[in-house]
C-alpha cells in the first residue's frame, strides 16, 4: 500500500472542476438566486483559496512529496498550513468553490460546495488518512490528535 499511494482514483482538482462546471451550467440554465451576486466578496475569497492552496503545495513539495494523491509520500508534513489543517489543499479548493457561490449569488454554487466537501471527505481524505496511518503509524496518529481534519 505505501509504495503505491493512497489509491485515490479521481484527482481532486478534476472532481472540483466537474462540480464547478455542473454548478455553472445549472446557474446559467436553471438559476435559483438566493441572494445578490457578491463579486466584491468573492475576489478576496478566491485570493485566500489560491494563497492557501499554493502555500500548502509549496510546503508539500519542499518536504519532498509529490502533491498528487495517487503517489506515495516520502515524508509526513506538519509545517506551514498543515499545522492548522490536515487537508489545507482541499480546504483551499472548498474556499474557492465558496468564492464562486458568492460571485454567482445562486443556490448551485452552495450545492457544489456541499457536494465538494462530501466527495473530498469520503473519496479522497478518508483514503489518504488510512494510507498515512499505515505509512507513518504512531507519528501520524499523534498528528491526527493535534490537528483537525479541516479547520
Residue pairs with C-beta under 8 A, 6 or more apart in sequence:
1 7
1 131
1 134
1 135
2 72
2 131
2 134
2 135
3 72
4 70
4 72
5 68
5 69
5 70
5 71
5 72
5 73
5 131
6 69
6 70
6 127
6 128
6 130
6 131
6 132
7 70
7 127
7 131
8 69
8 70
8 123
8 124
8 127
8 128
9 70
9 123
10 123
10 124
11 68
11 69
11 70
12 69
12 89
12 90
12 93
12 120
12 124
13 93
15 116
15 119
15 120
15 123
15 124
16 93
16 96
16 97
16 116
16 120
19 97
19 112
19 115
19 116
19 119
20 97
20 100
20 112
22 108
22 112
23 97
23 100
23 101
23 104
23 108
23 109
23 111
23 112
24 100
24 104
24 108
26 32
26 108
27 104
27 106
27 108
27 109
31 106
31 108
32 106
32 107
32 108
33 105
33 106
33 107
34 105
34 106
34 107
34 110
35 105
36 105
37 102
37 103
37 104
37 105
37 106
38 102
38 103
38 105
39 102
39 103
41 102
42 99
42 100
42 102
42 103
43 99
45 95
45 96
45 98
45 99
45 102
46 96
46 99
48 95
49 92
49 93
49 95
49 96
49 98
49 99
50 92
50 96
51 92
52 81
52 88
52 89
52 91
52 92
52 95
53 88
53 89
53 92
53 93
53 96
54 92
55 80
55 81
55 88
56 80
56 81
56 82
56 88
56 89
56 92
57 67
57 89
58 80
59 77
59 79
59 80
59 81
59 82
60 67
60 77
60 89
61 67
63 74
63 75
63 77
63 79
64 74
64 75
65 71
65 73
65 74
65 75
65 77
66 72
66 73
67 89
69 124
69 127
69 128
72 135
73 131
73 132
73 135
76 132
76 135
76 136
76 139
76 140
76 143
78 143
78 147
80 88
81 88
82 88
82 147
83 147
84 147
84 148
84 151
85 91
85 147
85 148
85 149
85 150
85 151
86 125
86 129
86 143
86 144
86 147
86 148
86 149
86 150
87 120
87 125
87 128
87 149
87 150
90 120
90 124
90 125
91 150
91 151
93 116
93 120
94 113
94 116
94 117
94 120
97 109
97 112
97 113
97 116
98 109
98 113
100 109
100 112
101 109
101 110
101 112
101 113
102 109
103 109
121 149
125 149
129 144
129 149
132 140
133 140
133 141
133 144
136 143
